[in-house]
Amino acid sequence: MKKASLFILTLLVVIFSSCEEVVDVDLNTAPPKLVIEAAINWEKGSTGRQQSIKLSTTTGYYESSVPTVSGAVIYIRNSKNERFNFLEVQKTGRYVCGTFKPVLNEEYTLTVISGGNTYTAKEILKSVAPITRLEQNNEGGFTGQDIEVKAFYTDPGDEENFYLFKYGYSNKVTSSYYVSDDKFYQGNEIFSTSDEEDLKSGDEIEITHFGISKQYFNYMNILVSIAGSNVGGPFQTPPATVKGNIINTTDKSNYPLGYFSLSETDTRKYTIE
């Protein structure tokens, strides 16, 4: 009996010791790709003159920081050939412009010159229907016991519209994104809604509605379906590669990640009662 007990004890020690071993998995790292975060957003009521674009590269899975890209030449032109230059802020990979002129339904062309390559994209600045009211429902969700917040707006009835909704929560690091088109509510009042199940009194929500193009709608629809709605942003690296609208005119096979978008936006902040 003593020998049997000793054998069992030894076996358990071996098993649990094995469970504590750290196994390093070698992952193949693809060559870094340029990531262009070029979302030009014009908040209702503002001049829209202050805009920024960020450049970075993809990196290995185990890396804790994202490499930024300095020394690029970045500018946007409108249909009148007016040029808006974006200048880098102290080698941060963040490029800013203080003279941008937002005009609804205007077409803009982005140019990024970096690492011997030239990247371009075209997009139209789309309008957004204003948020008219916010409503809190304390009997929301599948269980009927969750707090739910709705942001109402009236869709224009004379045009095709596409929307991106962003919900930021004070109790979460990441924001939630989802998209919608007006196919089934053309010209009617409709709403976006929160998707956080653990809201409580005192929590704060920042709600932003973006007017977007059909092409950007399709891009974000794929991105959200792959990464899930709770993502750090439209330009966080998803589990699969999603090509945007930016083209490398120097070497088309070496395409960048990211998207060039222009949106009118409307933002509201709300504190849960």
DRENPA-3360 file (N, C-alpha, C; in nm, 2 decimals, always signed):
BEGIN
1 = MKKASLFI = +0.08/-0.12/+0.00/+0.00/+0.00/+0.00/+0.09/+0.13/+0.00 ~ +0.19/+0.12/+0.08/+0.28/+0.24/+0.09/+0.35/+0.26/-0.05 ~ +0.39/+0.15/-0.11/+0.45/+0.17/-0.25/+0.36/+0.22/-0.35 ~ +0.23/+0.18/-0.34/+0.12/+0.23/-0.43/+0.10/+0.37/-0.41 ~ +0.09/+0.41/-0.29/+0.06/+0.55/-0.25/+0.18/+0.64/-0.30 ~ +0.30/+0.59/-0.28/+0.42/+0.67/-0.32/+0.42/+0.69/-0.47 ~ +0.38/+0.58/-0.54/+0.38/+0.58/-0.69/+0.27/+0.69/-0.74 ~ +0.16/+0.69/-0.68/+0.05/+0.78/-0.72/+0.09/+0.92/-0.69;
9 = LTLLVVIF = +0.15/+0.95/-0.57/+0.20/+1.08/-0.54/+0.31/+1.13/-0.63 ~ +0.40/+1.04/-0.67/+0.51/+1.08/-0.77/+0.44/+1.11/-0.90 ~ +0.34/+1.03/-0.95/+0.28/+1.06/-1.07/+0.21/+1.19/-1.08 ~ +0.14/+1.23/-0.97/+0.07/+1.36/-0.96/+0.17/+1.47/-0.97 ~ +0.28/+1.46/-0.90/+0.39/+1.56/-0.90/+0.44/+1.58/-1.04 ~ +0.46/+1.47/-1.11/+0.51/+1.48/-1.25/+0.40/+1.55/-1.34 ~ +0.28/+1.51/-1.32/+0.17/+1.57/-1.41/+0.16/+1.72/-1.39 ~ +0.15/+1.76/-1.26/+0.13/+1.90/-1.23/+0.26/+1.99/-1.26;
17 = SSCEEVVD = +0.37/+1.93/-1.25/+0.50/+1.99/-1.29/+0.50/+2.02/-1.44 ~ +0.45/+1.92/-1.52/+0.44/+1.93/-1.66/+0.35/+2.05/-1.70 ~ +0.24/+2.06/-1.62/+0.14/+2.17/-1.66/+0.20/+2.31/-1.64 ~ +0.30/+2.32/-1.56/+0.35/+2.45/-1.53/+0.46/+2.49/-1.63 ~ +0.50/+2.40/-1.72/+0.61/+2.43/-1.81/+0.56/+2.53/-1.92 ~ +0.64/+2.63/-1.95/+0.61/+2.73/-2.05/+0.65/+2.68/-2.19 ~ +0.56/+2.67/-2.28/+0.60/+2.62/-2.42/+0.60/+2.74/-2.51 ~ +0.72/+2.77/-2.57/+0.73/+2.88/-2.67/+0.70/+2.82/-2.81;
25 = VDLNTAPP = +0.61/+2.89/-2.87/+0.57/+2.86/-3.01/+0.63/+2.95/-3.11 ~ +0.71/+2.90/-3.20/+0.77/+2.99/-3.30/+0.67/+3.02/-3.41 ~ +0.64/+3.15/-3.42/+0.54/+3.19/-3.52/+0.62/+3.26/-3.64 ~ +0.58/+3.23/-3.76/+0.64/+3.30/-3.87/+0.59/+3.44/-3.88 ~ +0.68/+3.54/-3.89/+0.65/+3.68/-3.90/+0.66/+3.73/-4.04 ~ +0.55/+3.78/-4.09/+0.55/+3.83/-4.23/+0.62/+3.96/-4.24 ~ +0.67/+4.00/-4.35/+0.74/+4.13/-4.36/+0.64/+4.24/-4.32 ~ +0.69/+4.34/-4.25/+0.59/+4.45/-4.20/+0.53/+4.52/-4.32;
33 = KLVIEAAI = +0.40/+4.55/-4.30/+0.32/+4.63/-4.39/+0.30/+4.77/-4.34 ~ +0.29/+4.87/-4.42/+0.26/+5.00/-4.38/+0.11/+5.01/-4.35 ~ +0.08/+5.07/-4.24/-0.06/+5.09/-4.19/-0.09/+5.24/-4.20 ~ -0.19/+5.28/-4.28/-0.23/+5.42/-4.29/-0.36/+5.45/-4.23 ~ -0.36/+5.52/-4.12/-0.49/+5.56/-4.05/-0.52/+5.70/-4.10 ~ -0.61/+5.71/-4.20/-0.64/+5.83/-4.26/-0.79/+5.86/-4.26 ~ -0.85/+5.87/-4.14/-0.99/+5.90/-4.12/-1.01/+6.05/-4.09 ~ -1.06/+6.12/-4.19/-1.08/+6.26/-4.18/-1.23/+6.28/-4.14;
41 = NWEKGSTG = -1.24/+6.33/-4.01/-1.38/+6.34/-3.95/-1.41/+6.49/-3.92 ~ -1.52/+6.53/-3.97/-1.57/+6.67/-3.95/-1.69/+6.67/-3.86 ~ -1.66/+6.71/-3.73/-1.76/+6.71/-3.63/-1.86/+6.83/-3.66 ~ -1.99/+6.80/-3.65/-2.09/+6.91/-3.67/-2.06/+7.02/-3.58 ~ -2.07/+7.14/-3.63/-2.05/+7.26/-3.55/-1.91/+7.31/-3.54 ~ -1.81/+7.23/-3.59/-1.67/+7.27/-3.59/-1.62/+7.31/-3.73 ~ -1.50/+7.37/-3.73/-1.45/+7.41/-3.86/-1.40/+7.29/-3.94 ~ -1.36/+7.19/-3.87/-1.30/+7.07/-3.94/-1.16/+7.10/-3.99;
49 = RQQSIKLS = -1.10/+7.21/-3.96/-0.96/+7.24/-4.01/-0.85/+7.15/-3.95 ~ -0.87/+7.11/-3.83/-0.77/+7.03/-3.76/-0.79/+6.88/-3.79 ~ -0.70/+6.82/-3.86/-0.71/+6.68/-3.90/-0.57/+6.62/-3.88 ~ -0.57/+6.48/-3.86/-0.45/+6.41/-3.85/-0.45/+6.28/-3.92 ~ -0.33/+6.23/-3.95/-0.32/+6.10/-4.02/-0.20/+6.03/-3.94 ~ -0.21/+5.90/-3.92/-0.11/+5.83/-3.85/-0.05/+5.71/-3.94 ~ +0.08/+5.70/-3.93/+0.15/+5.59/-4.01/+0.22/+5.50/-3.91 ~ +0.20/+5.37/-3.93/+0.27/+5.27/-3.85/+0.30/+5.15/-3.93;
57 = TTTGYYES = +0.35/+5.04/-3.88/+0.37/+4.92/-3.95/+0.32/+4.80/-3.87 ~ +0.29/+4.70/-3.94/+0.25/+4.57/-3.86/+0.38/+4.52/-3.80 ~ +0.36/+4.43/-3.70/+0.47/+4.38/-3.63/+0.44/+4.24/-3.58 ~ +0.54/+4.18/-3.51/+0.52/+4.04/-3.47/+0.42/+4.02/-3.36 ~ +0.36/+3.91/-3.35/+0.25/+3.88/-3.26/+0.29/+3.91/-3.11 ~ +0.41/+3.88/-3.07/+0.45/+3.89/-2.93/+0.51/+4.03/-2.90 ~ +0.51/+4.12/-3.00/+0.57/+4.25/-2.97/+0.46/+4.34/-2.89 ~ +0.51/+4.42/-2.80/+0.42/+4.49/-2.71/+0.39/+4.63/-2.76;
65 = SVPTVSGA = +0.47/+4.68/-2.86/+0.46/+4.81/-2.91/+0.44/+4.81/-3.06 ~ +0.38/+4.91/-3.12/+0.35/+4.93/-3.26/+0.45/+5.03/-3.32 ~ +0.54/+4.98/-3.41/+0.63/+5.08/-3.47/+0.57/+5.19/-3.55 ~ +0.61/+5.31/-3.53/+0.56/+5.42/-3.61/+0.65/+5.45/-3.72 ~ +0.60/+5.53/-3.82/+0.67/+5.56/-3.94/+0.69/+5.71/-3.95 ~ +0.82/+5.75/-3.96/+0.85/+5.89/-3.96/+0.90/+5.93/-4.10 ~ +0.91/+6.06/-4.13/+0.98/+6.11/-4.25/+0.90/+6.10/-4.38 ~ +0.77/+6.07/-4.37/+0.68/+6.06/-4.49/+0.64/+6.20/-4.53;
73 = VIYIRNSK = +0.60/+6.21/-4.66/+0.53/+6.33/-4.72/+0.39/+6.29/-4.74 ~ +0.30/+6.37/-4.67/+0.16/+6.34/-4.68/+0.08/+6.47/-4.71 ~ -0.01/+6.45/-4.81/-0.10/+6.57/-4.84/-0.23/+6.52/-4.90 ~ -0.33/+6.60/-4.90/-0.46/+6.57/-4.96/-0.50/+6.69/-5.05 ~ -0.55/+6.66/-5.17/-0.60/+6.76/-5.26/-0.75/+6.74/-5.28 ~ -0.82/+6.86/-5.30/-0.96/+6.85/-5.34/-0.97/+6.87/-5.49 ~ -1.10/+6.87/-5.54/-1.12/+6.88/-5.68/-1.08/+7.01/-5.74 ~ -1.05/+7.11/-5.66/-1.00/+7.24/-5.71/-0.85/+7.24/-5.71;
81 = NERFNFLE = -0.79/+7.13/-5.68/-0.64/+7.11/-5.67/-0.58/+7.19/-5.56 ~ -0.66/+7.23/-5.46/-0.60/+7.28/-5.34/-0.53/+7.18/-5.26 ~ -0.41/+7.21/-5.21/-0.33/+7.11/-5.14/-0.33/+7.14/-4.99 ~ -0.35/+7.03/-4.91/-0.35/+7.04/-4.76/-0.24/+6.95/-4.71 ~ -0.13/+7.01/-4.66/-0.02/+6.93/-4.62/-0.03/+6.89/-4.47 ~ +0.02/+6.76/-4.45/+0.02/+6.71/-4.31/+0.16/+6.69/-4.27 ~ +0.20/+6.76/-4.16/+0.34/+6.76/-4.11/+0.35/+6.68/-3.99 ~ +0.46/+6.60/-3.97/+0.48/+6.51/-3.86/+0.51/+6.59/-3.73;
89 = VQKTGRYV = +0.45/+6.53/-3.62/+0.48/+6.59/-3.49/+0.59/+6.51/-3.42 ~ +0.71/+6.57/-3.42/+0.82/+6.52/-3.35/+0.85/+6.37/-3.36 ~ +0.86/+6.32/-3.48/+0.89/+6.18/-3.51/+0.80/+6.08/-3.43 ~ +0.67/+6.11/-3.43/+0.57/+6.03/-3.36/+0.49/+5.94/-3.46 ~ +0.51/+5.96/-3.59/+0.43/+5.89/-3.69/+0.29/+5.95/-3.70 ~ +0.27/+6.06/-3.63/+0.14/+6.13/-3.64/+0.16/+6.26/-3.72 ~ +0.08/+6.28/-3.82/+0.10/+6.39/-3.91/-0.03/+6.48/-3.91 ~ -0.01/+6.61/-3.89/-0.13/+6.70/-3.86/-0.14/+6.81/-3.97;
97 = CGTFKPVL = -0.26/+6.85/-3.99/-0.29/+6.96/-4.08/-0.39/+7.06/-4.00 ~ -0.36/+7.19/-4.01/-0.45/+7.29/-3.94/-0.52/+7.37/-4.04 ~ -0.52/+7.34/-4.17/-0.58/+7.43/-4.27/-0.68/+7.35/-4.36 ~ -0.72/+7.23/-4.32/-0.81/+7.15/-4.41/-0.94/+7.22/-4.43 ~ -1.00/+7.20/-4.55/-1.13/+7.26/-4.58/-1.23/+7.15/-4.61 ~ -1.32/+7.11/-4.52/-1.42/+7.01/-4.54/-1.54/+7.07/-4.62 ~ -1.57/+7.00/-4.72/-1.69/+7.03/-4.80/-1.77/+6.91/-4.83 ~ -1.90/+6.90/-4.80/-1.98/+6.78/-4.82/-1.99/+6.75/-4.97;
105 = NEEYTLTV = -1.98/+6.62/-5.00/-1.99/+6.57/-5.13/-1.87/+6.61/-5.22 ~ -1.77/+6.66/-5.16/-1.65/+6.69/-5.24/-1.56/+6.57/-5.24 ~ -1.49/+6.55/-5.36/-1.39/+6.44/-5.37/-1.25/+6.48/-5.33 ~ -1.19/+6.40/-5.25/-1.05/+6.43/-5.21/-0.96/+6.32/-5.25 ~ -0.83/+6.35/-5.27/-0.73/+6.25/-5.31/-0.62/+6.26/-5.21 ~ -0.59/+6.14/-5.15/-0.48/+6.13/-5.05/-0.35/+6.08/-5.12 ~ -0.24/+6.14/-5.08/-0.11/+6.10/-5.13/-0.01/+6.08/-5.01 ~ +0.05/+5.96/-5.00/+0.15/+5.93/-4.90/+0.27/+5.88/-4.97;
113 = ISGGNTYT = +0.38/+5.95/-4.94/+0.51/+5.91/-5.00/+0.60/+5.86/-4.88 ~ +0.64/+5.73/-4.88/+0.71/+5.68/-4.77/+0.79/+5.56/-4.81 ~ +0.92/+5.55/-4.77/+1.00/+5.44/-4.80/+1.02/+5.41/-4.95 ~ +1.02/+5.51/-5.03/+1.04/+5.50/-5.17/+0.91/+5.45/-5.25 ~ +0.80/+5.45/-5.18/+0.67/+5.41/-5.24/+0.57/+5.53/-5.23 ~ +0.48/+5.54/-5.33/+0.38/+5.64/-5.33/+0.24/+5.57/-5.32 ~ +0.17/+5.61/-5.22/+0.03/+5.55/-5.20/-0.07/+5.66/-5.22 ~ -0.18/+5.62/-5.29/-0.29/+5.71/-5.32/-0.43/+5.65/-5.29;
121 = AKEILKSV = -0.52/+5.74/-5.27/-0.66/+5.69/-5.25/-0.76/+5.81/-5.28 ~ -0.88/+5.78/-5.33/-0.98/+5.88/-5.35/-1.10/+5.85/-5.27 ~ -1.17/+5.95/-5.22/-1.29/+5.93/-5.14/-1.37/+6.06/-5.14 ~ -1.50/+6.05/-5.11/-1.59/+6.16/-5.10/-1.63/+6.18/-4.96 ~ -1.64/+6.31/-4.92/-1.68/+6.35/-4.78/-1.84/+6.33/-4.77 ~ -1.88/+6.24/-4.69/-2.02/+6.21/-4.68/-2.09/+6.28/-4.55 ~ -2.21/+6.32/-4.57/-2.28/+6.39/-4.46/-2.34/+6.28/-4.36 ~ -2.39/+6.33/-4.25/-2.45/+6.24/-4.15/-2.58/+6.31/-4.10;
129 = APITRLEQ = -2.68/+6.23/-4.07/-2.80/+6.29/-4.01/-2.78/+6.32/-3.87 ~ -2.82/+6.44/-3.81/-2.79/+6.47/-3.68/-2.86/+6.38/-3.58 ~ -2.80/+6.36/-3.46/-2.86/+6.29/-3.35/-2.97/+6.38/-3.29 ~ -3.09/+6.34/-3.28/-3.20/+6.43/-3.23/-3.23/+6.41/-3.09 ~ -3.21/+6.29/-3.03/-3.24/+6.27/-2.89/-3.18/+6.14/-2.85 ~ -3.16/+6.12/-2.71/-3.11/+6.00/-2.65/-3.21/+5.95/-2.56 ~ -3.22/+5.82/-2.55/-3.32/+5.75/-2.47/-3.26/+5.63/-2.39 ~ -3.29/+5.63/-2.26/-3.24/+5.52/-2.18/-3.35/+5.42/-2.14;
137 = NNEGGFTG = -3.32/+5.29/-2.17/-3.42/+5.19/-2.14/-3.36/+5.09/-2.04 ~ -3.42/+5.08/-1.92/-3.37/+4.99/-1.82/-3.41/+4.85/-1.83 ~ -3.49/+4.82/-1.93/-3.54/+4.68/-1.95/-3.50/+4.63/-2.09 ~ -3.37/+4.65/-2.13/-3.32/+4.62/-2.26/-3.25/+4.49/-2.26 ~ -3.19/+4.46/-2.37/-3.11/+4.33/-2.39/-3.20/+4.21/-2.40 ~ -3.14/+4.09/-2.42/-3.21/+3.97/-2.44/-3.29/+3.93/-2.31 ~ -3.23/+3.96/-2.20/-3.30/+3.92/-2.07/-3.40/+4.02/-2.03 ~ -3.41/+4.14/-2.08/-3.50/+4.24/-2.04/-3.46/+4.31/-1.91;
145 = QDIEVKAF = -3.33/+4.29/-1.87/-3.28/+4.34/-1.74/-3.16/+4.43/-1.76 ~ -3.11/+4.45/-1.88/-3.00/+4.53/-1.91/-3.03/+4.68/-1.94 ~ -2.94/+4.77/-1.90/-2.96/+4.91/-1.94/-2.92/+4.93/-2.08 ~ -3.00/+5.00/-2.16/-2.97/+5.02/-2.30/-2.99/+5.17/-2.33 ~ -2.90/+5.22/-2.41/-2.92/+5.36/-2.46/-2.93/+5.37/-2.61 ~ -3.03/+5.45/-2.65/-3.05/+5.46/-2.80/-3.03/+5.60/-2.84 ~ -2.96/+5.62/-2.96/-2.94/+5.75/-3.01/-3.02/+5.76/-3.14 ~ -3.13/+5.85/-3.14/-3.22/+5.86/-3.25/-3.17/+5.96/-3.35;
153 = YTDPGDEE = -3.21/+5.94/-3.48/-3.18/+6.03/-3.59/-3.28/+6.00/-3.70 ~ -3.31/+6.10/-3.79/-3.40/+6.08/-3.90/-3.32/+6.07/-4.03 ~ -3.33/+5.96/-4.09/-3.26/+5.94/-4.22/-3.32/+6.02/-4.33 ~ -3.23/+6.09/-4.41/-3.28/+6.17/-4.53/-3.35/+6.07/-4.63 ~ -3.47/+6.11/-4.68/-3.55/+6.03/-4.76/-3.51/+6.03/-4.91 ~ -3.43/+6.13/-4.95/-3.40/+6.15/-5.09/-3.27/+6.10/-5.14 ~ -3.20/+6.02/-5.05/-3.07/+5.97/-5.09/-3.04/+5.84/-5.02 ~ -2.94/+5.77/-5.08/-2.89/+5.64/-5.01/-2.79/+5.68/-4.91;
161 = NFYLFKYG = -2.80/+5.63/-4.79/-2.71/+5.67/-4.68/-2.65/+5.55/-4.61 ~ -2.52/+5.56/-4.57/-2.45/+5.46/-4.50/-2.39/+5.52/-4.37 ~ -2.40/+5.44/-4.26/-2.36/+5.49/-4.13/-2.26/+5.40/-4.06 ~ -2.17/+5.46/-3.99/-2.08/+5.39/-3.89/-2.11/+5.45/-3.75 ~ -2.14/+5.36/-3.66/-2.17/+5.40/-3.52/-2.06/+5.35/-3.43 ~ -2.01/+5.44/-3.34/-1.91/+5.42/-3.24/-1.96/+5.44/-3.10 ~ -1.95/+5.35/-3.01/-1.99/+5.36/-2.87/-1.86/+5.34/-2.79 ~ -1.83/+5.45/-2.71/-1.72/+5.44/-2.62/-1.77/+5.44/-2.48;
169 = YSNKVTSS = -1.72/+5.35/-2.39/-1.77/+5.33/-2.26/-1.67/+5.36/-2.15 ~ -1.70/+5.43/-2.05/-1.61/+5.47/-1.94/-1.56/+5.34/-1.87 ~ -1.63/+5.23/-1.87/-1.59/+5.11/-1.80/-1.51/+5.01/-1.89 ~ -1.48/+5.05/-2.02/-1.41/+4.97/-2.11/-1.30/+5.04/-2.18 ~ -1.19/+4.97/-2.21/-1.08/+5.03/-2.28/-1.11/+5.05/-2.43 ~ -1.17/+4.95/-2.49/-1.20/+4.95/-2.63/-1.34/+5.01/-2.66 ~ -1.36/+5.05/-2.78/-1.49/+5.10/-2.82/-1.56/+5.00/-2.91 ~ -1.69/+5.01/-2.92/-1.77/+4.92/-3.01/-1.80/+5.00/-3.14;
177 = YYVSDDKF = -1.79/+4.92/-3.25/-1.83/+4.98/-3.38/-1.93/+4.89/-3.45 ~ -2.02/+4.95/-3.52/-2.10/+4.87/-3.62/-2.16/+4.96/-3.73 ~ -2.20/+4.90/-3.84/-2.24/+4.98/-3.95/-2.39/+4.95/-3.98 ~ -2.44/+5.04/-4.06/-2.58/+5.03/-4.10/-2.61/+5.10/-4.23 ~ -2.70/+5.06/-4.31/-2.74/+5.13/-4.43/-2.90/+5.15/-4.42 ~ -2.95/+5.25/-4.50/-3.09/+5.29/-4.48/-3.19/+5.21/-4.57 ~ -3.14/+5.10/-4.62/-3.23/+5.02/-4.71/-3.37/+4.99/-4.66 ~ -3.38/+4.97/-4.53/-3.51/+4.93/-4.47/-3.57/+5.04/-4.39;
185 = YQGNEIFS = -3.51/+5.16/-4.38/-3.57/+5.27/-4.30/-3.55/+5.40/-4.37 ~ -3.55/+5.40/-4.50/-3.53/+5.52/-4.59/-3.63/+5.63/-4.55 ~ -3.58/+5.74/-4.50/-3.66/+5.86/-4.47/-3.73/+5.85/-4.34 ~ -3.70/+5.75/-4.25/-3.77/+5.74/-4.13/-3.68/+5.77/-4.01 ~ -3.74/+5.78/-3.89/-3.66/+5.80/-3.77/-3.62/+5.66/-3.73 ~ -3.49/+5.65/-3.69/-3.43/+5.52/-3.65/-3.33/+5.55/-3.54 ~ -3.26/+5.45/-3.49/-3.17/+5.47/-3.38/-3.05/+5.38/-3.39 ~ -2.94/+5.42/-3.33/-2.83/+5.32/-3.30/-2.85/+5.29/-3.15;
193 = TSDEEDLK = -2.78/+5.18/-3.11/-2.80/+5.14/-2.97/-2.68/+5.09/-2.91 ~ -2.66/+5.10/-2.78/-2.55/+5.05/-2.70/-2.55/+4.90/-2.70 ~ -2.43/+4.84/-2.68/-2.42/+4.69/-2.68/-2.35/+4.64/-2.56 ~ -2.33/+4.73/-2.46/-2.26/+4.69/-2.33/-2.36/+4.64/-2.23 ~ -2.34/+4.51/-2.18/-2.44/+4.45/-2.10/-2.43/+4.49/-1.95 ~ -2.31/+4.55/-1.91/-2.28/+4.57/-1.77/-2.29/+4.72/-1.74 ~ -2.37/+4.80/-1.80/-2.39/+4.94/-1.77/-2.46/+4.96/-1.64 ~ -2.41/+5.06/-1.56/-2.48/+5.09/-1.43/-2.48/+5.24/-1.41;
201 = SGDEIEIT = -2.56/+5.28/-1.32/-2.57/+5.43/-1.29/-2.43/+5.49/-1.27 ~ -2.42/+5.61/-1.34/-2.29/+5.68/-1.33/-2.19/+5.65/-1.44 ~ -2.21/+5.54/-1.51/-2.12/+5.51/-1.63/-2.15/+5.62/-1.74 ~ -2.04/+5.65/-1.81/-2.05/+5.75/-1.92/-2.04/+5.68/-2.06 ~ -2.11/+5.73/-2.15/-2.11/+5.68/-2.29/-2.08/+5.79/-2.38 ~ -1.99/+5.77/-2.48/-1.97/+5.87/-2.59/-2.02/+5.80/-2.72 ~ -2.12/+5.86/-2.78/-2.18/+5.81/-2.90/-2.14/+5.89/-3.02 ~ -2.09/+5.83/-3.13/-2.06/+5.91/-3.25/-2.12/+5.84/-3.37;
209 = HFGISKQY = -2.19/+5.92/-3.45/-2.24/+5.87/-3.58/-2.16/+5.93/-3.69 ~ -2.12/+5.84/-3.78/-2.04/+5.89/-3.90/-2.12/+5.87/-4.03 ~ -2.12/+5.96/-4.12/-2.17/+5.94/-4.25/-2.06/+5.89/-4.33 ~ -2.08/+5.77/-4.40/-1.97/+5.71/-4.47/-2.02/+5.67/-4.61 ~ -1.92/+5.64/-4.70/-1.95/+5.60/-4.84/-1.99/+5.45/-4.84 ~ -2.04/+5.41/-4.95/-2.08/+5.27/-4.96/-1.96/+5.18/-4.96 ~ -1.85/+5.22/-5.02/-1.72/+5.14/-5.02/-1.67/+5.13/-4.88 ~ -1.67/+5.23/-4.80/-1.62/+5.22/-4.66/-1.72/+5.14/-4.58;
217 = FNYMNILV = -1.85/+5.15/-4.60/-1.95/+5.06/-4.54/-1.91/+4.91/-4.56 ~ -1.88/+4.88/-4.69/-1.85/+4.74/-4.72/-1.72/+4.70/-4.64 ~ -1.62/+4.79/-4.64/-1.49/+4.76/-4.57/-1.51/+4.73/-4.42 ~ -1.59/+4.83/-4.36/-1.61/+4.81/-4.22/-1.70/+4.70/-4.18 ~ -1.79/+4.66/-4.27/-1.88/+4.55/-4.25/-1.80/+4.42/-4.24 ~ -1.70/+4.41/-4.33/-1.61/+4.29/-4.33/-1.52/+4.29/-4.20 ~ -1.46/+4.41/-4.18/-1.37/+4.42/-4.06/-1.44/+4.39/-3.93 ~ -1.56/+4.44/-3.91/-1.63/+4.42/-3.78/-1.67/+4.27/-3.77;
225 = SIAGSNVG = -1.71/+4.21/-3.88/-1.75/+4.07/-3.88/-1.63/+3.98/-3.85 ~ -1.51/+4.02/-3.89/-1.39/+3.94/-3.86/-1.34/+3.96/-3.71 ~ -1.33/+4.09/-3.68/-1.27/+4.12/-3.55/-1.37/+4.13/-3.44 ~ -1.50/+4.14/-3.47/-1.60/+4.16/-3.36/-1.62/+4.30/-3.35 ~ -1.74/+4.34/-3.29/-1.77/+4.48/-3.27/-1.68/+4.55/-3.17 ~ -1.63/+4.48/-3.07/-1.55/+4.54/-2.97/-1.40/+4.54/-3.01 ~ -1.37/+4.64/-3.09/-1.23/+4.65/-3.13/-1.17/+4.78/-3.10 ~ -1.04/+4.79/-3.10/-0.97/+4.92/-3.06/-1.00/+5.03/-3.16;
233 = GPFQTPPA = -1.03/+4.99/-3.28/-1.05/+5.09/-3.39/-1.05/+5.03/-3.52 ~ -1.09/+5.10/-3.63/-1.10/+5.05/-3.76/-0.97/+5.00/-3.82 ~ -0.85/+5.04/-3.75/-0.72/+5.02/-3.81/-0.64/+4.92/-3.72 ~ -0.70/+4.87/-3.62/-0.64/+4.76/-3.54/-0.62/+4.64/-3.63 ~ -0.51/+4.57/-3.62/-0.49/+4.45/-3.71/-0.59/+4.34/-3.68 ~ -0.67/+4.30/-3.78/-0.77/+4.19/-3.76/-0.70/+4.06/-3.78 ~ -0.78/+3.95/-3.75/-0.72/+3.81/-3.77/-0.69/+3.78/-3.91 ~ -0.75/+3.85/-4.00/-0.73/+3.82/-4.15/-0.70/+3.96/-4.21;
241 = TVKGNIIN = -0.63/+3.96/-4.33/-0.60/+4.08/-4.40/-0.73/+4.13/-4.47 ~ -0.76/+4.26/-4.45/-0.87/+4.33/-4.52/-0.81/+4.45/-4.59 ~ -0.81/+4.44/-4.72/-0.76/+4.55/-4.81/-0.85/+4.67/-4.81 ~ -0.79/+4.78/-4.79/-0.87/+4.91/-4.80/-0.87/+4.97/-4.94 ~ -0.89/+5.10/-4.94/-0.89/+5.17/-5.07/-0.77/+5.24/-5.11 ~ -0.66/+5.22/-5.03/-0.53/+5.29/-5.06/-0.44/+5.20/-5.15 ~ -0.39/+5.25/-5.26/-0.31/+5.18/-5.36/-0.17/+5.22/-5.35 ~ -0.08/+5.12/-5.36/+0.06/+5.15/-5.38/+0.09/+5.16/-5.53;
249 = TTDKSNYP = +0.10/+5.29/-5.58/+0.12/+5.31/-5.72/+0.26/+5.27/-5.77 ~ +0.36/+5.26/-5.67/+0.49/+5.22/-5.70/+0.50/+5.07/-5.72 ~ +0.44/+4.99/-5.63/+0.44/+4.85/-5.63/+0.31/+4.80/-5.58 ~ +0.22/+4.77/-5.68/+0.08/+4.73/-5.64/+0.07/+4.61/-5.56 ~ +0.17/+4.52/-5.56/+0.16/+4.39/-5.48/+0.19/+4.42/-5.34 ~ +0.26/+4.53/-5.31/+0.29/+4.57/-5.17/+0.19/+4.67/-5.12 ~ +0.07/+4.63/-5.11/-0.04/+4.72/-5.07/-0.03/+4.75/-4.92 ~ -0.08/+4.87/-4.88/-0.08/+4.90/-4.73/-0.21/+4.85/-4.67;
257 = LGYFSLSE = -0.22/+4.86/-4.54/-0.34/+4.83/-4.46/-0.40/+4.97/-4.42 ~ -0.53/+4.97/-4.39/-0.59/+5.10/-4.35/-0.69/+5.15/-4.46 ~ -0.74/+5.26/-4.43/-0.85/+5.32/-4.52/-0.84/+5.47/-4.52 ~ -0.87/+5.53/-4.64/-0.89/+5.67/-4.64/-1.04/+5.70/-4.65 ~ -1.09/+5.76/-4.54/-1.23/+5.79/-4.53/-1.25/+5.94/-4.49 ~ -1.36/+6.00/-4.54/-1.40/+6.13/-4.50/-1.55/+6.13/-4.45 ~ -1.57/+6.18/-4.33/-1.71/+6.17/-4.27/-1.74/+6.30/-4.20 ~ -1.87/+6.34/-4.22/-1.93/+6.43/-4.12/-1.97/+6.35/-4.00;
265 = TDTRKYTI = -1.95/+6.40/-3.88/-1.98/+6.32/-3.76/-2.07/+6.40/-3.67 ~ -2.14/+6.33/-3.58/-2.22/+6.39/-3.47/-2.20/+6.31/-3.35 ~ -2.16/+6.38/-3.24/-2.12/+6.31/-3.12/-2.21/+6.36/-3.00 ~ -2.25/+6.27/-2.91/-2.32/+6.30/-2.79/-2.26/+6.22/-2.68 ~ -2.26/+6.29/-2.56/-2.21/+6.22/-2.44/-2.33/+6.20/-2.34 ~ -2.34/+6.08/-2.28/-2.45/+6.05/-2.19/-2.40/+5.98/-2.06 ~ -2.46/+6.02/-1.95/-2.43/+5.95/-1.82/-2.55/+5.87/-1.78 ~ -2.53/+5.74/-1.75/-2.64/+5.65/-1.72/-2.70/+5.70/-1.58;
273 = E = -2.83/+5.71/-1.59/-2.91/+5.75/-1.47/-2.94/+5.64/-1.37;
% end
